[in-house]
């Protein structure tokens, strides 16, 4: 039961489209209508500038890191990997965007990697 909840939580964390929300809140820009149409950090950097891209990248890294760490420390390493993988799926097809196209999961993968294999 707890494992399933952590994996589902990983998906919800990954579904938080910071690359969509941040430009919309700060600049009233729908990033999906600019550049590649992707809600990831690279498209945000191209459309709004480096500092906005870095902010989105850090938030994306943090959501992958949080999902992996929650699973790892509350249950075990396997659940950390599964919760992190669920965060990747959530970033790719975010719940909060109606399962439309999300990001390319690069930054989120870095966060999950930091959580499950920090020395690597």
Helices and strands as residue ranges (DSSP letters): H 2-14, H 18-27, G 31-33, H 41-48, H 50-74, H 77-92, G 95-97, H 106-116
